[in-house]
Amino acid sequence: MKKIIITIIALGGVGILFWQQGLEKKEIWVQIIGFAALFFVMARLSAKTPSKHQDNQEEDNQENV
């Protein structure tokens, strides 16, 4: 369920940003909302990505024991 909501927010944010680029008079608040939605989704996705150094830290902790 969360994955679907995040996908909808991402597509909505990108859609808003592309839609605003086509207008003659660009509303700054609409662009801010689109960017905020996009950054929110990117933060959620990057939080799920494991660290490159996580394995190294686990090995160091095991050696110290």
PDB file of N, H, CA, C and O in Angstrom:
ATOM      1  N   MET A   1       0.824  -1.198   0.000  1.00  0.00           N
ATOM      2  CA  MET A   1       0.000   0.000   0.000  1.00  0.00           C
ATOM      3  C   MET A   1       0.867   1.260   0.000  1.00  0.00           C
ATOM      4  O   MET A   1       0.599   2.208  -0.738  1.00  0.00           O
ATOM      5  N   LYS A   2       1.916   1.258   0.842  1.00  0.00           N
ATOM      6  H   LYS A   2       2.133   0.488   1.441  1.00  0.00           H
ATOM      7  CA  LYS A   2       2.801   2.425   0.894  1.00  0.00           C
ATOM      8  C   LYS A   2       3.520   2.625  -0.438  1.00  0.00           C
ATOM      9  O   LYS A   2       3.731   3.752  -0.886  1.00  0.00           O
ATOM     10  N   LYS A   3       3.889   1.507  -1.059  1.00  0.00           N
ATOM     11  H   LYS A   3       3.717   0.591  -0.696  1.00  0.00           H
ATOM     12  CA  LYS A   3       4.616   1.588  -2.331  1.00  0.00           C
ATOM     13  C   LYS A   3       3.750   2.248  -3.399  1.00  0.00           C
ATOM     14  O   LYS A   3       4.249   3.026  -4.212  1.00  0.00           O
ATOM     15  N   ILE A   4       2.466   1.943  -3.397  1.00  0.00           N
ATOM     16  H   ILE A   4       2.061   1.311  -2.736  1.00  0.00           H
ATOM     17  CA  ILE A   4       1.549   2.530  -4.377  1.00  0.00           C
ATOM     18  C   ILE A   4       1.392   4.028  -4.119  1.00  0.00           C
ATOM     19  O   ILE A   4       1.380   4.822  -5.060  1.00  0.00           O
ATOM     20  N   ILE A   5       1.274   4.413  -2.863  1.00  0.00           N
ATOM     21  H   ILE A   5       1.284   3.768  -2.099  1.00  0.00           H
ATOM     22  CA  ILE A   5       1.113   5.823  -2.518  1.00  0.00           C
ATOM     23  C   ILE A   5       2.363   6.609  -2.893  1.00  0.00           C
ATOM     24  O   ILE A   5       2.264   7.711  -3.433  1.00  0.00           O
ATOM     25  N   ILE A   6       3.539   6.051  -2.612  1.00  0.00           N
ATOM     26  H   ILE A   6       3.619   5.156  -2.173  1.00  0.00           H
ATOM     27  CA  ILE A   6       4.786   6.731  -2.964  1.00  0.00           C
ATOM     28  C   ILE A   6       4.907   6.875  -4.476  1.00  0.00           C
ATOM     29  O   ILE A   6       5.357   7.913  -4.963  1.00  0.00           O
ATOM     30  N   THR A   7       4.513   5.856  -5.219  1.00  0.00           N
ATOM     31  H   THR A   7       4.147   5.013  -4.823  1.00  0.00           H
ATOM     32  CA  THR A   7       4.558   5.926  -6.677  1.00  0.00           C
ATOM     33  C   THR A   7       3.608   7.005  -7.198  1.00  0.00           C
ATOM     34  O   THR A   7       3.964   7.754  -8.108  1.00  0.00           O
ATOM     35  N   ILE A   8       2.419   7.088  -6.635  1.00  0.00           N
ATOM     36  H   ILE A   8       2.130   6.479  -5.895  1.00  0.00           H
ATOM     37  CA  ILE A   8       1.450   8.112  -7.047  1.00  0.00           C
ATOM     38  C   ILE A   8       1.987   9.507  -6.749  1.00  0.00           C
ATOM     39  O   ILE A   8       1.852  10.409  -7.576  1.00  0.00           O
ATOM     40  N   ILE A   9       2.594   9.694  -5.578  1.00  0.00           N
ATOM     41  H   ILE A   9       2.704   8.961  -4.907  1.00  0.00           H
ATOM     42  CA  ILE A   9       3.164  10.998  -5.225  1.00  0.00           C
ATOM     43  C   ILE A   9       4.285  11.365  -6.190  1.00  0.00           C
ATOM     44  O   ILE A   9       4.376  12.512  -6.627  1.00  0.00           O
ATOM     45  N   ALA A  10       5.140  10.396  -6.527  1.00  0.00           N
ATOM     46  H   ALA A  10       5.066   9.464  -6.172  1.00  0.00           H
ATOM     47  CA  ALA A  10       6.253  10.654  -7.439  1.00  0.00           C
ATOM     48  C   ALA A  10       5.741  11.051  -8.820  1.00  0.00           C
ATOM     49  O   ALA A  10       6.198  12.037  -9.398  1.00  0.00           O
ATOM     50  N   LEU A  11       4.804  10.289  -9.335  1.00  0.00           N
ATOM     51  H   LEU A  11       4.433   9.488  -8.865  1.00  0.00           H
ATOM     52  CA  LEU A  11       4.269  10.601 -10.664  1.00  0.00           C
ATOM     53  C   LEU A  11       3.522  11.936 -10.663  1.00  0.00           C
ATOM     54  O   LEU A  11       3.591  12.698 -11.628  1.00  0.00           O
ATOM     55  N   GLY A  12       2.818  12.204  -9.580  1.00  0.00           N
ATOM     56  H   GLY A  12       2.763  11.585  -8.796  1.00  0.00           H
ATOM     57  CA  GLY A  12       2.114  13.482  -9.469  1.00  0.00           C
ATOM     58  C   GLY A  12       3.078  14.655  -9.431  1.00  0.00           C
ATOM     59  O   GLY A  12       2.853  15.672 -10.087  1.00  0.00           O
ATOM     60  N   GLY A  13       4.153  14.516  -8.663  1.00  0.00           N
ATOM     61  H   GLY A  13       4.336  13.690  -8.130  1.00  0.00           H
ATOM     62  CA  GLY A  13       5.149  15.588  -8.586  1.00  0.00           C
ATOM     63  C   GLY A  13       5.825  15.847  -9.916  1.00  0.00           C
ATOM     64  O   GLY A  13       5.992  16.998 -10.318  1.00  0.00           O
ATOM     65  N   VAL A  14       6.213  14.793 -10.596  1.00  0.00           N
ATOM     66  H   VAL A  14       6.077  13.858 -10.270  1.00  0.00           H
ATOM     67  CA  VAL A  14       6.847  14.940 -11.910  1.00  0.00           C
ATOM     68  C   VAL A  14       5.847  15.501 -12.917  1.00  0.00           C
ATOM     69  O   VAL A  14       6.198  16.355 -13.732  1.00  0.00           O
ATOM     70  N   GLY A  15       4.610  15.026 -12.864  1.00  0.00           N
ATOM     71  H   GLY A  15       4.326  14.333 -12.202  1.00  0.00           H
ATOM     72  CA  GLY A  15       3.580  15.536 -13.767  1.00  0.00           C
ATOM     73  C   GLY A  15       3.321  17.017 -13.567  1.00  0.00           C
ATOM     74  O   GLY A  15       3.175  17.764 -14.534  1.00  0.00           O
ATOM     75  N   ILE A  16       3.264  17.441 -12.315  1.00  0.00           N
ATOM     76  H   ILE A  16       3.383  16.833 -11.529  1.00  0.00           H
ATOM     77  CA  ILE A  16       3.057  18.863 -12.025  1.00  0.00           C
ATOM     78  C   ILE A  16       4.207  19.701 -12.568  1.00  0.00           C
ATOM     79  O   ILE A  16       3.990  20.766 -13.146  1.00  0.00           O
ATOM     80  N   LEU A  17       5.429  19.215 -12.381  1.00  0.00           N
ATOM     81  H   LEU A  17       5.605  18.349 -11.911  1.00  0.00           H
ATOM     82  CA  LEU A  17       6.591  19.978 -12.862  1.00  0.00           C
ATOM     83  C   LEU A  17       6.598  20.086 -14.383  1.00  0.00           C
ATOM     84  O   LEU A  17       6.888  21.155 -14.921  1.00  0.00           O
ATOM     85  N   PHE A  18       6.284  19.004 -15.082  1.00  0.00           N
ATOM     86  H   PHE A  18       6.048  18.136 -14.645  1.00  0.00           H
ATOM     87  CA  PHE A  18       6.235  19.080 -16.548  1.00  0.00           C
ATOM     88  C   PHE A  18       5.075  19.957 -17.015  1.00  0.00           C
ATOM     89  O   PHE A  18       5.222  20.708 -17.979  1.00  0.00           O
ATOM     90  N   TRP A  19       3.943  19.873 -16.357  1.00  0.00           N
ATOM     91  H   TRP A  19       3.824  19.262 -15.574  1.00  0.00           H
ATOM     92  CA  TRP A  19       2.776  20.674 -16.721  1.00  0.00           C
ATOM     93  C   TRP A  19       3.081  22.161 -16.563  1.00  0.00           C
ATOM     94  O   TRP A  19       2.700  22.963 -17.415  1.00  0.00           O
ATOM     95  N   GLN A  20       3.754  22.531 -15.498  1.00  0.00           N
ATOM     96  H   GLN A  20       4.063  21.880 -14.805  1.00  0.00           H
ATOM     97  CA  GLN A  20       4.076  23.935 -15.246  1.00  0.00           C
ATOM     98  C   GLN A  20       5.041  24.494 -16.291  1.00  0.00           C
ATOM     99  O   GLN A  20       4.984  25.680 -16.617  1.00  0.00           O
ATOM    100  N   GLN A  21       5.925  23.647 -16.815  1.00  0.00           N
ATOM    101  H   GLN A  21       5.971  22.684 -16.550  1.00  0.00           H
ATOM    102  CA  GLN A  21       6.886  24.130 -17.806  1.00  0.00           C
ATOM    103  C   GLN A  21       6.213  24.544 -19.107  1.00  0.00           C
ATOM    104  O   GLN A  21       6.752  25.362 -19.851  1.00  0.00           O
ATOM    105  N   GLY A  22       5.051  23.991 -19.382  1.00  0.00           N
ATOM    106  H   GLY A  22       4.613  23.326 -18.777  1.00  0.00           H
ATOM    107  CA  GLY A  22       4.345  24.307 -20.619  1.00  0.00           C
ATOM    108  C   GLY A  22       3.492  25.562 -20.542  1.00  0.00           C
ATOM    109  O   GLY A  22       3.022  26.045 -21.571  1.00  0.00           O
ATOM    110  N   LEU A  23       3.284  26.095 -19.360  1.00  0.00           N
ATOM    111  H   LEU A  23       3.666  25.702 -18.524  1.00  0.00           H
ATOM    112  CA  LEU A  23       2.433  27.276 -19.208  1.00  0.00           C
ATOM    113  C   LEU A  23       3.219  28.559 -19.418  1.00  0.00           C
ATOM    114  O   LEU A  23       4.423  28.614 -19.168  1.00  0.00           O
ATOM    115  N   GLU A  24       2.515  29.600 -19.885  1.00  0.00           N
ATOM    116  H   GLU A  24       1.537  29.555 -20.089  1.00  0.00           H
ATOM    117  CA  GLU A  24       3.180  30.891 -20.045  1.00  0.00           C
ATOM    118  C   GLU A  24       3.471  31.528 -18.698  1.00  0.00           C
ATOM    119  O   GLU A  24       4.580  32.002 -18.452  1.00  0.00           O
ATOM    120  N   LYS A  25       2.463  31.539 -17.821  1.00  0.00           N
ATOM    121  H   LYS A  25       1.562  31.154 -18.020  1.00  0.00           H
ATOM    122  CA  LYS A  25       2.636  32.103 -16.491  1.00  0.00           C
ATOM    123  C   LYS A  25       2.850  30.949 -15.516  1.00  0.00           C
ATOM    124  O   LYS A  25       1.935  30.173 -15.243  1.00  0.00           O
ATOM    125  N   LYS A  26       4.062  30.849 -14.999  1.00  0.00           N
ATOM    126  H   LYS A  26       4.806  31.480 -15.221  1.00  0.00           H
ATOM    127  CA  LYS A  26       4.398  29.761 -14.099  1.00  0.00           C
ATOM    128  C   LYS A  26       4.115  30.166 -12.659  1.00  0.00           C
ATOM    129  O   LYS A  26       4.572  31.211 -12.197  1.00  0.00           O
ATOM    130  N   GLU A  27       3.363  29.337 -11.959  1.00  0.00           N
ATOM    131  H   GLU A  27       2.992  28.488 -12.335  1.00  0.00           H
ATOM    132  CA  GLU A  27       3.064  29.572 -10.552  1.00  0.00           C
ATOM    133  C   GLU A  27       4.177  28.962  -9.706  1.00  0.00           C
ATOM    134  O   GLU A  27       4.426  27.758  -9.773  1.00  0.00           O
ATOM    135  N   ILE A  28       4.842  29.791  -8.914  1.00  0.00           N
ATOM    136  H   ILE A  28       4.640  30.769  -8.859  1.00  0.00           H
ATOM    137  CA  ILE A  28       5.969  29.327  -8.124  1.00  0.00           C
ATOM    138  C   ILE A  28       5.525  28.341  -7.049  1.00  0.00           C
ATOM    139  O   ILE A  28       6.258  27.403  -6.736  1.00  0.00           O
ATOM    140  N   TRP A  29       4.337  28.538  -6.480  1.00  0.00           N
ATOM    141  H   TRP A  29       3.742  29.300  -6.735  1.00  0.00           H
ATOM    142  CA  TRP A  29       3.868  27.649  -5.409  1.00  0.00           C
ATOM    143  C   TRP A  29       3.583  26.251  -5.922  1.00  0.00           C
ATOM    144  O   TRP A  29       3.813  25.268  -5.218  1.00  0.00           O
ATOM    145  N   VAL A  30       3.090  26.160  -7.129  1.00  0.00           N
ATOM    146  H   VAL A  30       2.903  26.958  -7.701  1.00  0.00           H
ATOM    147  CA  VAL A  30       2.831  24.841  -7.709  1.00  0.00           C
ATOM    148  C   VAL A  30       4.156  24.117  -7.963  1.00  0.00           C
ATOM    149  O   VAL A  30       4.253  22.908  -7.756  1.00  0.00           O
ATOM    150  N   GLN A  31       5.163  24.847  -8.404  1.00  0.00           N
ATOM    151  H   GLN A  31       5.084  25.830  -8.573  1.00  0.00           H
ATOM    152  CA  GLN A  31       6.474  24.250  -8.628  1.00  0.00           C
ATOM    153  C   GLN A  31       7.107  23.812  -7.310  1.00  0.00           C
ATOM    154  O   GLN A  31       7.747  22.762  -7.247  1.00  0.00           O
ATOM    155  N   ILE A  32       6.934  24.605  -6.267  1.00  0.00           N
ATOM    156  H   ILE A  32       6.415  25.458  -6.318  1.00  0.00           H
ATOM    157  CA  ILE A  32       7.483  24.236  -4.961  1.00  0.00           C
ATOM    158  C   ILE A  32       6.833  22.954  -4.457  1.00  0.00           C
ATOM    159  O   ILE A  32       7.519  22.084  -3.921  1.00  0.00           O
ATOM    160  N   ILE A  33       5.524  22.826  -4.621  1.00  0.00           N
ATOM    161  H   ILE A  33       4.966  23.532  -5.056  1.00  0.00           H
ATOM    162  CA  ILE A  33       4.828  21.613  -4.203  1.00  0.00           C
ATOM    163  C   ILE A  33       5.317  20.411  -5.004  1.00  0.00           C
ATOM    164  O   ILE A  33       5.511  19.332  -4.444  1.00  0.00           O
ATOM    165  N   GLY A  34       5.516  20.588  -6.303  1.00  0.00           N
ATOM    166  H   GLY A  34       5.358  21.465  -6.757  1.00  0.00           H
ATOM    167  CA  GLY A  34       6.024  19.501  -7.145  1.00  0.00           C
ATOM    168  C   GLY A  34       7.419  19.060  -6.734  1.00  0.00           C
ATOM    169  O   GLY A  34       7.694  17.863  -6.650  1.00  0.00           O
ATOM    170  N   PHE A  35       8.306  20.026  -6.475  1.00  0.00           N
ATOM    171  H   PHE A  35       8.083  20.998  -6.543  1.00  0.00           H
ATOM    172  CA  PHE A  35       9.657  19.690  -6.034  1.00  0.00           C
ATOM    173  C   PHE A  35       9.644  19.036  -4.655  1.00  0.00           C
ATOM    174  O   PHE A  35      10.398  18.094  -4.412  1.00  0.00           O
ATOM    175  N   ALA A  36       8.804  19.521  -3.758  1.00  0.00           N
ATOM    176  H   ALA A  36       8.192  20.286  -3.956  1.00  0.00           H
ATOM    177  CA  ALA A  36       8.717  18.933  -2.424  1.00  0.00           C
ATOM    178  C   ALA A  36       8.257  17.482  -2.500  1.00  0.00           C
ATOM    179  O   ALA A  36       8.788  16.620  -1.800  1.00  0.00           O
ATOM    180  N   ALA A  37       7.272  17.214  -3.347  1.00  0.00           N
ATOM    181  H   ALA A  37       6.840  17.914  -3.916  1.00  0.00           H
ATOM    182  CA  ALA A  37       6.795  15.836  -3.518  1.00  0.00           C
ATOM    183  C   ALA A  37       7.900  14.956  -4.088  1.00  0.00           C
ATOM    184  O   ALA A  37       8.080  13.819  -3.652  1.00  0.00           O
ATOM    185  N   LEU A  38       8.635  15.478  -5.053  1.00  0.00           N
ATOM    186  H   LEU A  38       8.489  16.402  -5.407  1.00  0.00           H
ATOM    187  CA  LEU A  38       9.717  14.715  -5.666  1.00  0.00           C
ATOM    188  C   LEU A  38      10.835  14.427  -4.659  1.00  0.00           C
ATOM    189  O   LEU A  38      11.338  13.305  -4.602  1.00  0.00           O
ATOM    190  N   PHE A  39      11.224  15.422  -3.873  1.00  0.00           N
ATOM    191  H   PHE A  39      10.816  16.334  -3.920  1.00  0.00           H
ATOM    192  CA  PHE A  39      12.266  15.218  -2.871  1.00  0.00           C
ATOM    193  C   PHE A  39      11.812  14.265  -1.773  1.00  0.00           C
ATOM    194  O   PHE A  39      12.615  13.477  -1.272  1.00  0.00           O
ATOM    195  N   PHE A  40      10.543  14.323  -1.394  1.00  0.00           N
ATOM    196  H   PHE A  40       9.891  14.962  -1.801  1.00  0.00           H
ATOM    197  CA  PHE A  40      10.003  13.403  -0.395  1.00  0.00           C
ATOM    198  C   PHE A  40      10.145  11.963  -0.875  1.00  0.00           C
ATOM    199  O   PHE A  40      10.584  11.089  -0.127  1.00  0.00           O
ATOM    200  N   VAL A  41       9.773  11.728  -2.112  1.00  0.00           N
ATOM    201  H   VAL A  41       9.417  12.438  -2.720  1.00  0.00           H
ATOM    202  CA  VAL A  41       9.847  10.374  -2.664  1.00  0.00           C
ATOM    203  C   VAL A  41      11.298   9.918  -2.767  1.00  0.00           C
ATOM    204  O   VAL A  41      11.607   8.769  -2.448  1.00  0.00           O
ATOM    205  N   MET A  42      12.179  10.787  -3.200  1.00  0.00           N
ATOM    206  H   MET A  42      11.928  11.720  -3.459  1.00  0.00           H
ATOM    207  CA  MET A  42      13.587  10.413  -3.319  1.00  0.00           C
ATOM    208  C   MET A  42      14.193  10.098  -1.957  1.00  0.00           C
ATOM    209  O   MET A  42      15.015   9.189  -1.841  1.00  0.00           O
ATOM    210  N   ALA A  43      13.799  10.833  -0.936  1.00  0.00           N
ATOM    211  H   ALA A  43      13.131  11.571  -1.030  1.00  0.00           H
ATOM    212  CA  ALA A  43      14.295  10.557   0.416  1.00  0.00           C
ATOM    213  C   ALA A  43      13.802   9.196   0.895  1.00  0.00           C
ATOM    214  O   ALA A  43      14.553   8.446   1.518  1.00  0.00           O
ATOM    215  N   ARG A  44      12.555   8.878   0.610  1.00  0.00           N
ATOM    216  H   ARG A  44      11.944   9.487   0.103  1.00  0.00           H
ATOM    217  CA  ARG A  44      12.001   7.580   1.007  1.00  0.00           C
ATOM    218  C   ARG A  44      12.717   6.439   0.275  1.00  0.00           C
ATOM    219  O   ARG A  44      13.000   5.397   0.867  1.00  0.00           O
ATOM    220  N   LEU A  45      13.004   6.640  -1.001  1.00  0.00           N
ATOM    221  H   LEU A  45      12.774   7.487  -1.482  1.00  0.00           H
ATOM    222  CA  LEU A  45      13.685   5.599  -1.767  1.00  0.00           C
ATOM    223  C   LEU A  45      15.132   5.425  -1.317  1.00  0.00           C
ATOM    224  O   LEU A  45      15.614   4.296  -1.228  1.00  0.00           O
ATOM    225  N   SER A  46      15.833   6.519  -1.032  1.00  0.00           N
ATOM    226  H   SER A  46      15.442   7.437  -1.104  1.00  0.00           H
ATOM    227  CA  SER A  46      17.228   6.411  -0.614  1.00  0.00           C
ATOM    228  C   SER A  46      17.347   5.828   0.788  1.00  0.00           C
ATOM    229  O   SER A  46      18.379   5.240   1.111  1.00  0.00           O
ATOM    230  N   ALA A  47      16.332   5.970   1.626  1.00  0.00           N
ATOM    231  H   ALA A  47      15.494   6.448   1.363  1.00  0.00           H
ATOM    232  CA  ALA A  47      16.367   5.379   2.960  1.00  0.00           C
ATOM    233  C   ALA A  47      16.293   3.858   2.886  1.00  0.00           C
ATOM    234  O   ALA A  47      16.773   3.173   3.789  1.00  0.00           O
ATOM    235  N   LYS A  48      15.704   3.326   1.833  1.00  0.00           N
ATOM    236  H   LYS A  48      15.315   3.882   1.098  1.00  0.00           H
ATOM    237  CA  LYS A  48      15.582   1.876   1.675  1.00  0.00           C
ATOM    238  C   LYS A  48      16.822   1.251   1.038  1.00  0.00           C
ATOM    239  O   LYS A  48      16.975   0.029   1.062  1.00  0.00           O
ATOM    240  N   THR A  49      17.698   2.059   0.478  1.00  0.00           N
ATOM    241  H   THR A  49      17.574   3.051   0.459  1.00  0.00           H
ATOM    242  CA  THR A  49      18.898   1.560  -0.174  1.00  0.00           C
ATOM    243  C   THR A  49      19.968   1.292   0.882  1.00  0.00           C
ATOM    244  O   THR A  49      20.292   2.186   1.663  1.00  0.00           O
ATOM    245  N   PRO A  50      20.522   0.077   0.921  1.00  0.00           N
ATOM    246  CA  PRO A  50      21.540  -0.223   1.934  1.00  0.00           C
ATOM    247  C   PRO A  50      22.843   0.526   1.659  1.00  0.00           C
ATOM    248  O   PRO A  50      23.152   0.864   0.516  1.00  0.00           O
ATOM    249  N   SER A  51      23.581   0.772   2.705  1.00  0.00           N
ATOM    250  H   SER A  51      23.329   0.498   3.633  1.00  0.00           H
ATOM    251  CA  SER A  51      24.853   1.480   2.599  1.00  0.00           C
ATOM    252  C   SER A  51      25.908   0.585   1.964  1.00  0.00           C
ATOM    253  O   SER A  51      25.878  -0.634   2.134  1.00  0.00           O
ATOM    254  N   LYS A  52      26.850   1.197   1.225  1.00  0.00           N
ATOM    255  H   LYS A  52      26.874   2.187   1.087  1.00  0.00           H
ATOM    256  CA  LYS A  52      27.950   0.439   0.652  1.00  0.00           C
ATOM    257  C   LYS A  52      28.892  -0.059   1.738  1.00  0.00           C
ATOM    258  O   LYS A  52      29.517  -1.110   1.594  1.00  0.00           O
ATOM    259  N   HIS A  53      28.991   0.696   2.818  1.00  0.00           N
ATOM    260  H   HIS A  53      28.483   1.549   2.935  1.00  0.00           H
ATOM    261  CA  HIS A  53      29.957   0.397   3.865  1.00  0.00           C
ATOM    262  C   HIS A  53      29.363  -0.425   5.004  1.00  0.00           C
ATOM    263  O   HIS A  53      30.036  -0.653   6.009  1.00  0.00           O
ATOM    264  N   GLN A  54      28.139  -0.866   4.872  1.00  0.00           N
ATOM    265  H   GLN A  54      27.592  -0.681   4.055  1.00  0.00           H
ATOM    266  CA  GLN A  54      27.487  -1.614   5.933  1.00  0.00           C
ATOM    267  C   GLN A  54      28.206  -2.942   6.204  1.00  0.00           C
ATOM    268  O   GLN A  54      28.365  -3.321   7.364  1.00  0.00           O
ATOM    269  N   ASP A  55      28.638  -3.649   5.168  1.00  0.00           N
ATOM    270  H   ASP A  55      28.508  -3.342   4.226  1.00  0.00           H
ATOM    271  CA  ASP A  55      29.350  -4.916   5.337  1.00  0.00           C
ATOM    272  C   ASP A  55      30.685  -4.693   6.043  1.00  0.00           C
ATOM    273  O   ASP A  55      31.069  -5.486   6.903  1.00  0.00           O
ATOM    274  N   ASN A  56      31.391  -3.629   5.692  1.00  0.00           N
ATOM    275  H   ASN A  56      31.080  -2.984   4.994  1.00  0.00           H
ATOM    276  CA  ASN A  56      32.680  -3.331   6.322  1.00  0.00           C
ATOM    277  C   ASN A  56      32.506  -3.036   7.805  1.00  0.00           C
ATOM    278  O   ASN A  56      33.328  -3.456   8.620  1.00  0.00           O
ATOM    279  N   GLN A  57      31.461  -2.330   8.157  1.00  0.00           N
ATOM    280  H   GLN A  57      30.794  -1.989   7.495  1.00  0.00           H
ATOM    281  CA  GLN A  57      31.212  -2.001   9.557  1.00  0.00           C
ATOM    282  C   GLN A  57      30.890  -3.251  10.352  1.00  0.00           C
ATOM    283  O   GLN A  57      31.337  -3.379  11.491  1.00  0.00           O
ATOM    284  N   GLU A  58      30.136  -4.170   9.793  1.00  0.00           N
ATOM    285  H   GLU A  58      29.773  -4.066   8.867  1.00  0.00           H
ATOM    286  CA  GLU A  58      29.806  -5.426  10.478  1.00  0.00           C
ATOM    287  C   GLU A  58      31.054  -6.270  10.694  1.00  0.00           C
ATOM    288  O   GLU A  58      31.198  -6.888  11.748  1.00  0.00           O
ATOM    289  N   GLU A  59      31.971  -6.310   9.710  1.00  0.00           N
ATOM    290  H   GLU A  59      31.855  -5.807   8.853  1.00  0.00           H
ATOM    291  CA  GLU A  59      33.211  -7.058   9.851  1.00  0.00           C
ATOM    292  C   GLU A  59      34.079  -6.454  10.933  1.00  0.00           C
ATOM    293  O   GLU A  59      34.680  -7.184  11.721  1.00  0.00           O
ATOM    294  N   ASP A  60      34.156  -5.119  10.987  1.00  0.00           N
ATOM    295  H   ASP A  60      33.668  -4.526  10.347  1.00  0.00           H
ATOM    296  CA  ASP A  60      34.951  -4.453  12.017  1.00  0.00           C
ATOM    297  C   ASP A  60      34.412  -4.741  13.405  1.00  0.00           C
ATOM    298  O   ASP A  60      35.182  -4.947  14.343  1.00  0.00           O
ATOM    299  N   ASN A  61      33.076  -4.756  13.542  1.00  0.00           N
ATOM    300  H   ASN A  61      32.451  -4.589  12.780  1.00  0.00           H
ATOM    301  CA  ASN A  61      32.468  -5.038  14.836  1.00  0.00           C
ATOM    302  C   ASN A  61      32.758  -6.478  15.287  1.00  0.00           C
ATOM    303  O   ASN A  61      32.956  -6.721  16.478  1.00  0.00           O
ATOM    304  N   GLN A  62      32.784  -7.420  14.359  1.00  0.00           N
ATOM    305  H   GLN A  62      32.623  -7.223  13.392  1.00  0.00           H
ATOM    306  CA  GLN A  62      33.054  -8.810  14.695  1.00  0.00           C
ATOM    307  C   GLN A  62      34.520  -9.014  15.084  1.00  0.00           C
ATOM    308  O   GLN A  62      34.821  -9.837  15.949  1.00  0.00           O
ATOM    309  N   GLU A  63      35.433  -8.269  14.452  1.00  0.00           N
ATOM    310  H   GLU A  63      35.188  -7.600  13.750  1.00  0.00           H
ATOM    311  CA  GLU A  63      36.851  -8.377  14.774  1.00  0.00           C
ATOM    312  C   GLU A  63      37.156  -7.811  16.150  1.00  0.00           C
ATOM    313  O   GLU A  63      38.059  -8.297  16.831  1.00  0.00           O
ATOM    314  N   ASN A  64      36.420  -6.796  16.568  1.00  0.00           N
ATOM    315  H   ASN A  64      35.686  -6.401  16.014  1.00  0.00           H
ATOM    316  CA  ASN A  64      36.661  -6.154  17.849  1.00  0.00           C
ATOM    317  C   ASN A  64      36.151  -6.993  19.021  1.00  0.00           C
ATOM    318  O   ASN A  64      36.540  -6.752  20.164  1.00  0.00           O
ATOM    319  N   VAL A  65      35.297  -7.962  18.756  1.00  0.00           N
ATOM    320  H   VAL A  65      34.982  -8.158  17.828  1.00  0.00           H
ATOM    321  CA  VAL A  65      34.714  -8.762  19.842  1.00  0.00           C
ATOM    322  C   VAL A  65      35.638  -9.818  20.293  1.00  0.00           C
ATOM    323  O   VAL A  65      35.307 -10.582  21.200  1.00  0.00           O
TER     324      VAL A  65
END
